[in-house]
Amino acid sequence: MSYTESEAYQREIAEQYKERNLELEPVEVKGILSQLGIEVDEADIHVAEAGNMNATFIAGDYVVKVSDKKDLVSYGANDIVSEQLVDEKAIKVVEYDVREKTGYEVLVMERAPGTMWLPVMPEMSEEENKRLFAEVLQVVTATKGMKATDKFGWVNDIIVNPEKDGFDTHQEQLEARLSSYLRKIEAQADLDQEAVSRLASYVRERLDLFSEDIPSFVHTDLHMGNIMQQDGELTAVIDWDSAQSAPMYRGMVSLIGLIDNPAQFVEGTPNYSAYKGKKFEYLYPLLRQAYTEELTDPKLAEKLNVMGIIDGLMWVADDWSKEWSKEMIANLVTKELAANGDMSQTYYGQVLEKMKKT
């Protein structure tokens, strides 16, 4: 059994969520909302059942996100979605304040009807899940027409500092991400630095794959916890905090994760046991249809492979769990360093082959 599957890891991640999250009492949230001209009874304010990475609250008819991170923007991408996807089942922003009225970054949204897909997906029928997933992909397709910037990067970062955090090419953005993560990993003396160096060299040798990519507005964290539904019908795609200005195929990463390894999105939560070992491979044909154009790229598996390594190093750099980080580095070296461009044994090489056959 891997460390990721152990109870010790689940406890460790749950504690990390608690430590990294801003904690506010209902009376404090009520005060913040009052400063924005929104009055909600304190008794109607409670912590959202999801939102592990944010201080997220249900406040009557609203969902409220609050960040105390100075000099950062965490929620700006949501405001762009609300303005540009008005005809789609996405979030509807009521108020957005960046430390002007409240001293916090505060995002207030209309509360979408229903519940998250997350707690009910394992019990829903194949046809019900297919129908809902198809609706989600309609929203994904609609983002192809969005334009937040001509640069590449995290949308929220570009909002704050387009010169520093907006890149002319996807290749430049990935190089900057890699360099940033490597600096943080170098400070973690108990990790296998030689293995990390091998991974970095492998990635850098392939970054020219990304030189001609075209940016789109991409939801990069689209999983069952960020999908609202009611009676099996989509009511909203939520949580665009991690949106990137990136090639459209970047959005495939989290959607493949939703299908092939959904448990990764609920680590450290009570829902983990319901998803452990589950796959929803019957959704692959719908994903294939939504990304028909992207799947014609003969280098797609190689691109996803490289981005997957960078994403893995991102989590290692963030230092959530020492044991998990060691396991991640070992897995990346043994499974993802493709010899002579042969993607057949890499994760995304196998997934794309499976997608073709499903």
Number of C-alpha atoms within 10 A of each C-alpha: 5 8 15 18 16 10 11 12 18 19 13 14 18 17 13 16 17 12 10 12 16 15 15 14 11 19 13 12 22 20 16 20 21 13 12 16 10 14 14 17 11 16 11 13 21 17 17 16 12 16 16 17 12 18 20 25 23 20 26 17 14 20 21 27 23 23 22 17 12 11 10 16 21 24 24 25 24 25 20 18 23 18 12 17 17 11 10 20 20 24 24 22 20 15 16 20 17 21 16 10 14 15 13 17 23 29 24 24 23 16 19 23 13 15 18 23 23 21 15 15 19 15 10 13 12 13 12 14 21 19 16 21 21 17 19 23 18 13 18 22 15 14 19 14 11 16 15 17 16 15 23 27 26 22 30 23 19 23 17 16 11 16 11 9 18 23 20 15 19 25 20 18 21 21 15 15 16 21 14 14 19 20 11 15 23 15 11 14 8 11 18 15 16 9 15 19 13 12 20 19 11 17 21 14 10 14 18 13 15 18 12 11 15 16 23 25 28 27 26 23 23 26 24 23 23 18 23 25 21 15 10 21 17 25 24 25 26 23 22 25 20 19 24 27 28 25 19 23 19 21 21 22 16 19 23 22 18 23 19 18 18 25 22 16 20 22 21 22 17 11 14 17 14 17 19 15 12 15 16 18 16 15 23 22 15 16 18 17 12 17 18 11 11 16 16 9 12 9 15 17 23 20 20 20 22 27 18 17 21 23 15 17 26 18 16 24 20 12 15 15 16 13 14 17 23 15 16 18 20 15 13 21 16 11 11 21 21 18 10 6 11 12 19 15 14 20 16 22 20 13 18 20 12 12 18 11 9 12
